[in-house]
Amino acid sequence: MIINEEESDPYLKAAILEVVENQMRNNDPPETNQTYDRLINEGHSEEDAKRLIGCVIALEMIGILKKKKKFDHARFVKALKKLPELPND
């Protein structure tokens, strides 16, 4: 999956980053903070770590809205664990 910053909607980007912030603040799910910490320790900037997590959240939301999938915690965590490699589905 290739994300082109010039083509992204700034409002959608802000909304997804707000979800990332909420998950981190509430530690729900805790895997979001664990992933953030891991990415920072691997040398990613705070902004990049949050953006990568946001990509996983966005893909999960697309699955829920477009593909009528239910939220799957295990699928979400599996995608977080693969970061910085982005899911391709």
Secondary structure as GFF3:
##gff-version 3
##sequence-region A 1 89
A	DSSP	three_ten_helix	5	7	.	.	.	ID=ss1
A	DSSP	alpha_helix	10	26	.	.	.	ID=ss2
A	DSSP	alpha_helix	30	41	.	.	.	ID=ss3
A	DSSP	alpha_helix	46	65	.	.	.	ID=ss4
A	DSSP	alpha_helix	73	82	.	.	.	ID=ss5
###
